Amino acid sequence: MEYTIKEIIDIAVGIEETGHDLYSAAAKKFKDHGISDVFDFLAGEELAHKKLFQTFMDRDDEKGAFTEEYFAYLKAIGAPRVFEGSRKDTDALLRGMATPMEVIQFAFSAEKESILLYTEMKELYREGGDTRSLLDKIISEEKKHVLTLLDLAEKTGLAK
């Protein structure tokens, strides 16, 4: 079986939806305004990335088909939660996280998975073009999210 670029982009949309849901729920869970404001900011960023990826779906200029092996690889590195039939219930996930630092640590891991996946997605667009440039921009923003999370941990005294 072969997969299209649009199916690969659908993975990215799912990841951004999951990130948005997680950060939104985390913003509501913690009452400290400094912490909740950062989680709200990150939720908005994930939503913006989702919308950007959705614009990729309408493009006919970049086509391709990829093997089941490549698709499985992308699943393994970036999005097992998207492929399990439905995204994990973020409320249930957050119930298991008692402190903001636990959420931050989980989010670090998720952001790094996203960076790896989007870096791999760039290989789908070897010829360059607008999509590759947009992926570079999203990768850069995901890296900023890692720094934002680190800054939150340090400023709130959560980092050890």
SEFI-172873 format. One record per residue (C-alpha): residue number from 1; chain; residue in one letter; x, y, z. Coordinates in nm, 2 decimals, always signed. Example, Ala and Ser with C-alpha at 12.3 -4.5 7.8 and 13.67 -1.06 7.14 Angstrom:
{nr 1 kette A rest a px +1.23 py -0.45 pz +0.78}
{nr 2 kette A rest s px +1.37 py -0.11 pz +0.71}
This chain:
{nr 1 kette A rest m px +0.00 py +0.00 pz +0.00}
{nr 2 kette A rest e px +0.12 py +0.35 pz -0.08}
{nr 3 kette A rest y px +0.04 py +0.67 pz +0.11}
{nr 4 kette A rest t px +0.01 py +1.02 pz -0.04}
{nr 5 kette A rest i px +0.16 py +1.35 pz +0.09}
{nr 6 kette A rest k px -0.19 py +1.45 pz +0.20}
{nr 7 kette A rest e px -0.21 py +1.15 pz +0.42}
{nr 8 kette A rest i px +0.12 py +1.24 pz +0.57}
{nr 9 kette A rest i px +0.00 py +1.60 pz +0.63}
{nr 10 kette A rest d px -0.30 py +1.46 pz +0.80}
{nr 11 kette A rest i px -0.06 py +1.31 pz +1.06}
{nr 12 kette A rest a px +0.07 py +1.66 pz +1.13}
{nr 13 kette A rest v px -0.28 py +1.80 pz +1.17}
{nr 14 kette A rest g px -0.35 py +1.53 pz +1.43}
{nr 15 kette A rest i px -0.04 py +1.61 pz +1.62}
{nr 16 kette A rest e px -0.12 py +1.98 pz +1.63}
{nr 17 kette A rest e px -0.47 py +1.91 pz +1.74}
{nr 18 kette A rest t px -0.34 py +1.69 pz +2.02}
{nr 19 kette A rest g px -0.09 py +1.96 pz +2.12}
{nr 20 kette A rest h px -0.37 py +2.22 pz +2.13}
{nr 21 kette A rest d px -0.59 py +2.00 pz +2.34}
{nr 22 kette A rest l px -0.31 py +1.93 pz +2.59}
{nr 23 kette A rest y px -0.20 py +2.29 pz +2.63}
{nr 24 kette A rest s px -0.55 py +2.41 pz +2.66}
{nr 25 kette A rest a px -0.64 py +2.16 pz +2.93}
{nr 26 kette A rest a px -0.31 py +2.24 pz +3.11}
{nr 27 kette A rest a px -0.39 py +2.61 pz +3.11}
{nr 28 kette A rest k px -0.72 py +2.53 pz +3.28}
{nr 29 kette A rest k px -0.57 py +2.29 pz +3.53}
{nr 30 kette A rest f px -0.32 py +2.52 pz +3.69}
{nr 31 kette A rest k px -0.44 py +2.84 pz +3.86}
{nr 32 kette A rest d px -0.11 py +3.03 pz +3.85}
{nr 33 kette A rest h px -0.16 py +3.29 pz +3.58}
{nr 34 kette A rest g px +0.20 py +3.29 pz +3.47}
{nr 35 kette A rest i px +0.18 py +2.91 pz +3.40}
{nr 36 kette A rest s px -0.16 py +2.91 pz +3.25}
{nr 37 kette A rest d px -0.08 py +3.21 pz +3.02}
{nr 38 kette A rest v px +0.22 py +3.02 pz +2.88}
{nr 39 kette A rest f px +0.01 py +2.71 pz +2.82}
{nr 40 kette A rest d px -0.26 py +2.92 pz +2.65}
{nr 41 kette A rest f px +0.00 py +3.08 pz +2.43}
{nr 42 kette A rest l px +0.13 py +2.73 pz +2.33}
{nr 43 kette A rest a px -0.22 py +2.61 pz +2.26}
{nr 44 kette A rest g px -0.27 py +2.90 pz +2.02}
{nr 45 kette A rest e px +0.05 py +2.82 pz +1.85}
{nr 46 kette A rest e px -0.05 py +2.46 pz +1.79}
{nr 47 kette A rest l px -0.38 py +2.58 pz +1.65}
{nr 48 kette A rest a px -0.20 py +2.81 pz +1.41}
{nr 49 kette A rest h px +0.02 py +2.52 pz +1.29}
{nr 50 kette A rest k px -0.29 py +2.30 pz +1.24}
{nr 51 kette A rest k px -0.44 py +2.57 pz +1.02}
{nr 52 kette A rest l px -0.12 py +2.60 pz +0.82}
{nr 53 kette A rest f px -0.10 py +2.23 pz +0.76}
{nr 54 kette A rest q px -0.46 py +2.23 pz +0.65}
{nr 55 kette A rest t px -0.37 py +2.47 pz +0.38}
{nr 56 kette A rest f px -0.11 py +2.22 pz +0.25}
{nr 57 kette A rest m px -0.40 py +1.97 pz +0.19}
{nr 58 kette A rest d px -0.55 py +2.20 pz -0.08}
{nr 59 kette A rest r px -0.23 py +2.20 pz -0.29}
{nr 60 kette A rest d px -0.20 py +2.00 pz -0.61}
{nr 61 kette A rest d px +0.15 py +2.12 pz -0.69}
{nr 62 kette A rest e px +0.33 py +1.86 pz -0.48}
{nr 63 kette A rest k px +0.25 py +1.50 pz -0.52}
{nr 64 kette A rest g px +0.41 py +1.18 pz -0.42}
{nr 65 kette A rest a px +0.34 py +0.83 pz -0.30}
{nr 66 kette A rest f px +0.52 py +0.66 pz -0.01}
{nr 67 kette A rest t px +0.56 py +0.30 pz +0.09}
{nr 68 kette A rest e px +0.39 py +0.15 pz +0.39}
{nr 69 kette A rest e px +0.74 py +0.11 pz +0.55}
{nr 70 kette A rest y px +0.80 py +0.49 pz +0.53}
{nr 71 kette A rest f px +0.45 py +0.56 pz +0.67}
{nr 72 kette A rest a px +0.52 py +0.32 pz +0.95}
{nr 73 kette A rest y px +0.85 py +0.50 pz +1.02}
{nr 74 kette A rest l px +0.67 py +0.83 pz +1.05}
{nr 75 kette A rest k px +0.41 py +0.67 pz +1.28}
{nr 76 kette A rest a px +0.69 py +0.54 pz +1.50}
{nr 77 kette A rest i px +0.89 py +0.86 pz +1.53}
{nr 78 kette A rest g px +0.62 py +1.12 pz +1.56}
{nr 79 kette A rest a px +0.26 py +1.03 pz +1.62}
{nr 80 kette A rest p px +0.17 py +0.70 pz +1.78}
{nr 81 kette A rest r px -0.11 py +0.88 pz +1.96}
{nr 82 kette A rest v px -0.26 py +0.99 pz +1.63}
{nr 83 kette A rest f px -0.27 py +0.64 pz +1.50}
{nr 84 kette A rest e px -0.43 py +0.46 pz +1.79}
{nr 85 kette A rest g px -0.78 py +0.52 pz +1.65}
{nr 86 kette A rest s px -0.83 py +0.84 pz +1.85}
{nr 87 kette A rest r px -0.62 py +1.09 pz +2.03}
{nr 88 kette A rest k px -0.56 py +1.02 pz +2.40}
{nr 89 kette A rest d px -0.80 py +1.19 pz +2.63}
{nr 90 kette A rest t px -0.60 py +1.49 pz +2.75}
{nr 91 kette A rest d px -0.81 py +1.52 pz +3.06}
{nr 92 kette A rest a px -0.73 py +1.17 pz +3.16}
{nr 93 kette A rest l px -0.36 py +1.23 pz +3.07}
{nr 94 kette A rest l px -0.35 py +1.54 pz +3.28}
{nr 95 kette A rest r px -0.52 py +1.37 pz +3.58}
{nr 96 kette A rest g px -0.20 py +1.17 pz +3.60}
{nr 97 kette A rest m px +0.01 py +1.48 pz +3.61}
{nr 98 kette A rest a px -0.01 py +1.66 pz +3.95}
{nr 99 kette A rest t px +0.24 py +1.94 pz +3.88}
{nr 100 kette A rest p px +0.31 py +2.19 pz +3.60}
{nr 101 kette A rest m px +0.66 py +2.03 pz +3.58}
{nr 102 kette A rest e px +0.51 py +1.70 pz +3.49}
{nr 103 kette A rest v px +0.32 py +1.86 pz +3.20}
{nr 104 kette A rest i px +0.63 py +2.05 pz +3.09}
{nr 105 kette A rest q px +0.84 py +1.73 pz +3.08}
{nr 106 kette A rest f px +0.57 py +1.56 pz +2.88}
{nr 107 kette A rest a px +0.54 py +1.86 pz +2.65}
{nr 108 kette A rest f px +0.92 py +1.86 pz +2.60}
{nr 109 kette A rest s px +0.90 py +1.51 pz +2.47}
{nr 110 kette A rest a px +0.60 py +1.59 pz +2.25}
{nr 111 kette A rest e px +0.77 py +1.89 pz +2.10}
{nr 112 kette A rest k px +1.09 py +1.69 pz +2.02}
{nr 113 kette A rest e px +0.88 py +1.43 pz +1.85}
{nr 114 kette A rest s px +0.71 py +1.70 pz +1.64}
{nr 115 kette A rest i px +1.05 py +1.84 pz +1.54}
{nr 116 kette A rest l px +1.17 py +1.50 pz +1.43}
{nr 117 kette A rest l px +0.86 py +1.43 pz +1.24}
{nr 118 kette A rest y px +0.85 py +1.76 pz +1.06}
{nr 119 kette A rest t px +1.22 py +1.73 pz +0.98}
{nr 120 kette A rest e px +1.14 py +1.39 pz +0.82}
{nr 121 kette A rest m px +0.85 py +1.54 pz +0.63}
{nr 122 kette A rest k px +1.09 py +1.78 pz +0.47}
{nr 123 kette A rest e px +1.22 py +1.48 pz +0.28}
{nr 124 kette A rest l px +0.89 py +1.46 pz +0.11}
{nr 125 kette A rest y px +0.96 py +1.80 pz -0.05}
{nr 126 kette A rest r px +1.31 py +1.75 pz -0.16}
{nr 127 kette A rest e px +1.26 py +1.99 pz -0.46}
{nr 128 kette A rest g px +1.22 py +2.28 pz -0.22}
{nr 129 kette A rest g px +0.93 py +2.50 pz -0.28}
{nr 130 kette A rest d px +0.69 py +2.68 pz -0.05}
{nr 131 kette A rest t px +0.59 py +2.37 pz +0.15}
{nr 132 kette A rest r px +0.95 py +2.30 pz +0.25}
{nr 133 kette A rest s px +1.00 py +2.66 pz +0.35}
{nr 134 kette A rest l px +0.68 py +2.64 pz +0.56}
{nr 135 kette A rest l px +0.80 py +2.32 pz +0.73}
{nr 136 kette A rest d px +1.13 py +2.50 pz +0.81}
{nr 137 kette A rest k px +0.93 py +2.78 pz +0.97}
{nr 138 kette A rest i px +0.72 py +2.53 pz +1.18}
{nr 139 kette A rest i px +1.03 py +2.34 pz +1.29}
{nr 140 kette A rest s px +1.18 py +2.67 pz +1.40}
{nr 141 kette A rest e px +0.86 py +2.75 pz +1.60}
{nr 142 kette A rest e px +0.85 py +2.41 pz +1.76}
{nr 143 kette A rest k px +1.21 py +2.47 pz +1.87}
{nr 144 kette A rest k px +1.09 py +2.80 pz +2.02}
{nr 145 kette A rest h px +0.82 py +2.60 pz +2.21}
{nr 146 kette A rest v px +1.09 py +2.39 pz +2.37}
{nr 147 kette A rest l px +1.27 py +2.71 pz +2.48}
{nr 148 kette A rest t px +0.94 py +2.85 pz +2.61}
{nr 149 kette A rest l px +0.88 py +2.54 pz +2.81}
{nr 150 kette A rest l px +1.24 py +2.56 pz +2.95}
{nr 151 kette A rest d px +1.19 py +2.92 pz +3.03}
{nr 152 kette A rest l px +0.87 py +2.85 pz +3.21}
{nr 153 kette A rest a px +1.03 py +2.58 pz +3.42}
{nr 154 kette A rest e px +1.32 py +2.81 pz +3.51}
{nr 155 kette A rest k px +1.12 py +3.12 pz +3.58}
{nr 156 kette A rest t px +0.87 py +2.94 pz +3.80}
{nr 157 kette A rest g px +1.14 py +2.76 pz +3.99}
{nr 158 kette A rest l px +1.02 py +2.42 pz +3.86}
{nr 159 kette A rest a px +1.35 py +2.32 pz +3.70}
{nr 160 kette A rest k px +1.60 py +2.14 pz +3.92}
